[in-house]
Amino acid sequence: MAEQIAGMLGLVGVLSLLCQWLGWRMRLPAILPLLLCGLLLGPGLGIIQPEALLGDLLFPMISLGVAIILFEGALTLNFKEIRDHGKMVINLVSIGALVTWTIISVACHYLMGFAWELAILFGALVVVTGPTVIVPMLRSVRPSAKLGSILRWEGIVIDPIGALLAVLVYEYVVATNDPATHVLQAFGLTLLVGLGLGAATGWLLGLILKRRWIPHYLRNTAVLTIMLGVFVLSNAIEEESGLLTVTVMGILMANIKDLDISDIIEFKETLTVLMISALFILLAARLDSEAVMALGWGSLALLAVVLFIARPVSIWLCGIGTSLSSAEKWFLSWMAPRGIVAAAVSSLFAIKLQEKGFAGAELIVPLVFVVIIGTVVIQSLTASAWAKWLGVRMDAPQGVLIFGASVFSRNLAKILMDNGYKVLLADTNWDNIRLARMDNIPVYFGNPASEHAENALDLTGIGRALVISPYRKLNPLVNFYYQDVFGESKVFGLNNFESNSARLQMSESYRKRLCLFADGVSYAKIASQMSRGGMVKSTLLTENYTLADLMTRVGEGFIPLAWSKDGRLHIMTSETQLADSGYELIYLSSPVPESDASGDDDKD
């Protein structure tokens, strides 16, 4: 029996990885292959039966998993970032969430016959969208930069807010069913423990991290262990208050000034990916096909309300007073896929409500899964055509992600921005990032190929990556990562390898992408030229001032970097052949003696 359990858990782990890889490879939300895998192995073939497999461990496993998921999501809720992303995002995560919650709750009561408390809880559960389903869809749909930013930040911010709303509603529903205590007393005690213990622990843990009372190698382990310990303690003090406690704890830590939790978030995201994948397969495997069929036509009618009434009404109300056009509002009205948080939290609540004797609680999970399947599948298949028909889909994005924020990269970024192209600089060196911020260049501090970057980086409008950094070990990782994001022909790097032996150690696919600017151009060569006064400039080449004229004027040290024509940016490589005129050329030059410089054609 023990070997069978170990074998099944190992199978779930392998399938979790395979489903994540399949979603990444097909550029689909990973929730789709995870869902299909769970349904196939559970209700379909009966290979995995979670209750029989885990027994009494199933509920604690789901409970701890949901706690980790909610805490990780709460760590991303920085209130300053909400303010920085515009009125529409603020409206969507406040007014929009309340409108969506109200409409879906009312529809659930009348269409499904749910009691009001369960209908209100269901409405709160399906408010959440989440970045894990939005980000893959945005990459394939390619909406305008403004729309992509709104949807991405809505998914990131609504994740913890929606989860907190669901937890609060659940606590209230449970309190109303407790005949031994007054509703307000039970609910008030839950709020007191959750808010008080969560805020106190978050503040204390933030103080410990800021003062470095824990060694760096124990930071992630300590935060995870303390969070789980506080979750259990909170439930021991007041039953069911633990989820509220860890959510408040994460939100408070995210908003402590000068507390760097980027490495903690990255660790939690890695753990959450594993936890979510395995958990979602098990949750899907628990679905009862008869319970799904028992929902009847009312579930499809409710799905229609979610798609065609709740989201559009929310968008149009939130869009009042914004600069969004009608076409942009209609597009946003069709983009609200539900994700894994809704499935995980609903499964946990359903188990608890069934234990407490709530009639109809067993229908919550199948109904949530109907909404998840419906929104993800329908919107994934139709969003691209809808965006194209509305005219809000971008052409091939012309923006550039540059890994490495050296003085050369910063100067190149400024020239590209002056020419109207979107630029994002990424670096693991804080001094470089700080200097780029002083130049008002958009930046990302950290590894741009990390899990955190996948959710935090706004790549809307960016269609290629330039690897211009001295980090030889990290460069290949970034190069290969963005080949999968943008395509192999859109990622270029500098050839920093000087010996033939080192060259032979590189893979053929990687070596082909080390062709940036020209043969023989390395990071060291560019850095040396910049240190001697080299400058990045932009010049319009015409019939009266051709490429040959520019090369004669600049002389030795002339390195073409990119050229622009008709709003399209072309990156120079070792294979590029330049025409004599008719475009804007961006290049690196050595200092030009004043007596030789006309200066009228250059922008530096």
Buried (B, 14 or more C-beta within 10 A) or exposed (E): EEEEBEEBBEBBBEBBBBBBEBBBEEEBBBBBBBBBBBBBBBBBEEEBBBEEBBEEEBBEBBBBBBBBBBBBBBBBBBEEBBEEBBBBBBBBBBBBBBBBBBBBBBBBBBBBEBBEBBBBBBBBBBBBBBBBBBBBBBBEBBBBBBBBBBBBBBBBBBBBBBBBBBBBBBBBBBBEEBEEEEEEEBBEBBBEBBBBBBBBBBBEBBEBBEEEEBEEEEBBEBBBEBBBEBBBBBBEBBBBBBBBBBBBBBBBBBBBEEBEBBBBBBBBBBBBBBBBBBBBBBBBBBBBEEBBEEBEEBBEBBBBBBBEBBBBBBBBBBBEEBEBBEBBBBBBBBBBBBBBBBBBBBBBBBBBBBEEEBEBBBBBBBBBBBBBBBBBBBBBEEBBEBBEEBEBBBEEBBBBBBBBBBBBBBBBBBBBBEBEBBBBBBBBBEEBBEBBBEBEBBBBBBBBBBBBBBBBBBBBBBBBBBBBBBBEEBBBBBBBBBBEBBEEEBBBBBBBBEEEEEEEEBEEEBBEBBBBBBEEBBBEBBBEBBEEEBBBBBBBBEEEBBBEBBBEBBEEBBBBBBBBEEEEBBBBBBEBEBEEBBBBBBBBBBEBEEEEEEEEBBBE
